[in-house]
Structure formats: C-alpha cells, structure tokens
Amino acid sequence: MSVVFEGLLPVFLIIGLGVFIKYIKLIPDEHWNGAERLSFFVLLPPLMINALYKADFTQISFGGVSLAFLLGMTFTIVAGLAIRAPMKKLFAIDDPAYSSVFQGFTRWNPFIAMAVVEKLYGGPGITIAILGMAVMTVPLNVVNVSVVGWLGKREGNPQPLLKTLMYNPIIIGTIIGLALNFLAIKLYAPIEVTLELMARATLPVALILLGAGLKLRMPRNFFGAALFSTFVRLMVGPLIIFTIGYWFGIRGNDLAAMAICGGVPTAMSGYLLARQMGGDAPLHAAITTMQTVLSFVTLYLVILAADYALKIL
C-alpha cells in the first residue's frame, strides 16, 4: 500500500504546486495561456516521439491493448449518448451542460496517467499509457468536437475539425514516434538527448498547469451533474477498461496500468472546446476540479482493486 501511495503522492504534490503558484500570483494570469501553449505544442511532441521511439512493443500485447482502449472508449461514448435524455431530466440541465458532462467522462488526462504508471511500473507502464493516448486521441477529438458542436449554443467560432486534427501535437508526435520505431530508424545521438531532455520537462510542467487551471469554487447547481460525470470517469471507467483488457488476455502490470488510464480525471482541454463551441465551460471546469481532487483517493482504490482482482481471477 505504501508503494501505491508513494507513487501517487508526487503527482498530486506537483498539481498542488500549480494551485499554490496560481493562488500567490507568482505568474500573472495573462501569462498562463502562453505556458499552456508551450507545454502543448513544444514539449508534448518530444515526449510522444521519445516514448514511442524507445518503446519495446514486444513486451506488451500491442493489438490487445489498442483494441481494449478503443472498445472501452466506444462503449463509454455510446452509453453517454444513450443516457442523455434521462440524465438531463434528472439533473435539470440543458444540452450545452450535458455536453460538458459528456466530455467529463469521455476525455482523460494522459499526463496524470503517465506520471503514475511510470512511477509504479516503469517503462512498460508508460508505454501502455502512451499507446492509449496514441490510439484514442483522434476518435476522442472527433467525437467530442461533434457532440459539443451538436449540443452547444454554437456561439463560438472554432477551427474546422480536419485542421484541428492535423495540427494536434499528440497526433504529430504519435506518427513520428511510431514511424521511427517500426522502421527501426536510429536517431543521431545528440537528437536523442535533446528529445530526452525535453520529454523530462513535459509531465511536471503539464501537472503544474493542471493545478493552476483548477476552479476551487463550484456553484451548487453544478454539483449533481459534476458528481455523476466524476463517478463515471473515476469509478466506472477503470472497471470497463479492466474488464475488456482481461477479456483480451492482458494480465499483470499491463492490465493494472490500463485500469489507471481508465480512472484518471478528465482533461482541461475540454474547457477550451466548451468555451469555443457554446458548451457549458464553467460546468466543465467544475467537473475537472472535482475529478482531480477525488482522483487522489479513487486512483489509490483502483490500483488496490486491480491488484486484488488479478490475484483471485
């Protein structure tokens, strides 16, 4: 248990550092957007390229892991669309608000997943998280942009979907990293070192930015919808991924790493999409905050439950 706690604590201490930096206004508010762009467009691609370039896919079930992530994602999306009407009635929310609820349990934060699994399971663990990120980025972006565009108030002026995907650094980094790996291309040593140095900076910077973006006050009318989205994301999500992964024959630390990926909180990027396309951006901010705070406890439970299930199954 202490190993699990010690694996989670550094991640949430760095998130807490971001909250503290924002609270004391060490960085002016208008500068945070530039830091987010630096992290997303400059630091993230080297992380993806470095991890996929060095990944030993013979150590994991590449096809099984990829299919499990995709099936789990598909099940969640279909279920989320099917329950839209009753959930809107139950929580007395409109379509734009439900689009934020939907984003809250379909999106995931790969930075938290990578930081946790790297601490607990090392290289193979982070390969699982990177692979999940690689196979789900495009379909998740397509679905969420489409759903928010359908349910939102359409007050924003978003970029065309194809252009958004073409310039997505996750997709770019994934393509380059996989190409280098599968084609067995050996990079010039100084380039490898450069990628490694930039990759090391990505996770702590991303976690600090996550903490700085949290909204610590929540209107009362958001609570029920936020709690529902949080329950699905943090508790149902890992159960779905674990079950499908087990069905595909994945076992051990690989399956535990997948469960962690299924149980991390949603991504703050959904806030920007909601704001651009007429979704309920304040509700998404509230959902992200609730999930991030509670995930310190729920991830601990997910890891213990996955370990116990693997022993008895």
N, C-alpha and C positions, 0 to 999 in steps of 0.2 A: 504493500500500500504506500509506503514512504517513497518508493521509486516512482509511482504514478503521480503522487503529489509533487514531488520534486521535478517531474517532467512538465507538469502544468504550470507551476508557480512562476518560473522565469517569463513565460509568455504573458501572463496576466500582470506581472510586475511592470513589464515594458508597456503594456496597454495603459496601466495606471500612471506611468510616467507621462504618457501623452496627455491624459486627463489633467495632470498636475501642471504641465507646461502650458496648456491652454488656459487653465484657471489663473495662473500667475501672469499671464500675458507676456511670457518671455519672447514669443514671436507674435508680431502684430497680426490681427485677424486677416488682413488682406494678403498676407504672405503665405497662408496655409494652402491656398489654391495652387500656387507655384510649386510648393513642396509636394503636393499630391501628383501634379503632372510630372515632376522629376522622378518620383517613385514609379509611376505607372508606365511612362514612356521611355525612361532612360535606364532605370535599374531592373525593372521586371524582365525585359527580354534577355539580358545576360544570365539571369537566374534560370530561366526556362532552357536556354541554349546549353548552359553549363551542366545542368542536371540531366537533361536528355542525352547530351553528347557523351557523358560519362556513365550513363545508366547501363547496368548489366541486365538486360531483359530476360536472359536465360535463368535468372534467379527467381523470377516471378512468372505467374501464368498471364502472359500479356493479353491473350484473347479473352480468357475468362474474366480477368479484372476489368477490361474495357467493356465487355458486354454487361457485366454486373452493374457497373456505373450507369451505363446507358439505359438498361431496363429499369433500374431504380429511379432514375430521373424521369423516364417516360411514365411510370406508374404514378409518381407524385404529381406530375403535370396533369395527367388525365383525371385523377381523383380531384385535384384542385379545381379544375373546370367544372366537374360534375356536381360539386357541392356548393357552387357559387350562390345559387338562389336561396337555399336554406340558411347558409351562413350569413348572407346579407340580412335576411329577416331576423335571425337570432340575435345579431349584434347591432341591428338598426343602423346599418351603414349603406352607403351608395356604391355605385360601380367604381368610381375612382379610388375610394377607400379599399374596396376589395382587391383592386389591382395591386395595392401595396401589401395587403395580407398575402396575396398570391406570390409576389416577389419575395416576401419574407420567408416562405418555407420552400421555395424552389431554388433560390440562389444560395450559395455557400461561400464562406471566406477561406480560400485556399491557403492564405498566409498563416492563419492560426493552425490549420491542419498540418502544413509543412513544418512549422516550428515545433509542434507537439510530437509528431511521429519521428522527426529527426532526433529529438531528444530521447525518445523511448526505444526506437527500433533502428536508428542509424540510416545508412544509405538505402537499403531496400525499402524502408518505410517511406522515405521522402520520394523515392521512385514511384511508389503507389500513389501518393498524393499528386505528384506532377502528372502522372498518367491520367488520373481522374480529371485534373484540370485541363489536360490536352483534349480528351475526348468529349468533354461536356461543354466547353466554352462556346463553340459555335451554336449548337442546338439551344442551349440555355439563353443565349443572347437573342436568337431569332424568336423564340417563344415569348420571352419577357417583353421585348420590344413590341411584338404583335399584340400581346394581351393588354399592355398598358395603352397602346395606341387605340385598341378597340374599346376599352372600358374608361379611358381617361377623358378629360374635358377638351382635349385637343387644343389647348391654349398655347402650347409651345411651338417651336419651330425646329424640330430635331433633324439631324442629318439623315440622308437616305440610309436604309438598313445595310445595303451592299457596301457603301462607303465606310460605314461604321465598322463592319466586319473586316474589311480589307486593311484598315489601319489599326486594328486591335493588336496591341503588342503581345498578348498571350498567344494569339494565332500565329503571328510572325515568328515569335521565339520557338513555338512548338514545331513549326515546319522546318526551321533551320536546324534545331537540335536533333530532330528525328532523322533528317536527311544526312547530317554528319554521322550519326550513329549507324544507320542502316547501310550507308555507303562506305563505312569504315574509313572516313577521311580523318587523317591525323593533322591537327592544327599546329601551327608554329608555336613553340613553347612560350614565348612572351605573350602571345594572344591567349593561350590557355590561362596564364597567370592573371592577365587583365580580366578575363571573364570571371575567374575565381574571386578576385578582389571585389569586383562589382556585385557578384552574387551574394557575398557575405554581408554586404550592406543592405540588401533588399528587405529581408524579413524584419530586422529591428526598426528600420525606417517605416515600413508599412504598418507595423503594430503601433508605433508611436502616433502615426497619422490616424489610425483607427480610434485610439483613445481620445485624440483631440477632436474627432468628429462626433463623439457621443453626446447625446442630448439628455441631461440628467433630470429634466423635469418633464412629466407626462400628463397631458390633460386627462381628466377622469373618463371622458367618453371614449378614449383610445384603449382603455385597459383590457376590456374583454376581447376585442379583436386582436390586440397585440399578444395577449396571453395565448389565444388559440394558435396564432401563427408560430409562436415560440414553442408550444407543446409539439406541434407537428415537426418543426425543424429540428429541435434538440432531442426529442424522445422517439417519435415515430420514424424519422429519417434514418437514424442508425440501425433501427430494427429492420427496416426494409432492405437496406444495403447488406446487412449481415446475413439475412435470410437468403437473399438472391446469391450472394457470394458463396455461401455454404452450399447452396444447391448446385453451383458450378464447380464444386470440389475444391474451393480455396480454403486453406486452413492456416492455423498458427498466427504468427505476427502479421502476415499479409492481410488476413481477414480482420484482425483487430485494427490495423491501420485503416482499412476500408470503413469500418464502423466509426472510427474517429472522424474520417472525412464526411460521413453521413450525419454526424452530430455536431459539427461546428456551426456557429451562428451565421446569419446571412451576411451578405456583402453590402458595404456602404454605397457601392456604385449604384444600387437600386434607387437611392435617394435622388441622385442626379437625373436618372431616367424619369422618375416620377415628376420631378420639377419641370423637366423639359417637355413632357408629353401629357401634362394635365392629370397625373395621378395625385394621390394624397401624400405629398412629400413629408409633412410633419408626422403623419402616422408611420411612414417607413422609418423615419429617424427614431421614433419611439420604439418600434419593433426591434431595430438593430441594437439599441441600447439595452432593452430588456434581455434579448438573447445573449448579448455579450456578457452581461453581468451574471446571468444564471448559468451560462455555459461552464463557468469555473467549477460548479458543482456537478452539472449534468455530464460533462465530459469525464469527470472522475468516475461517476457511476457507470457510464458507457464502457469505459476501459475495464473496470472490475467485472461488469456483467459479461462482456465479451470473453474475458479470460476464464470466467467460471463456466460459460456455455461451451467453450472449446474443450474444457476438461471432462464434461459429462456427456457430450454428444458423440 
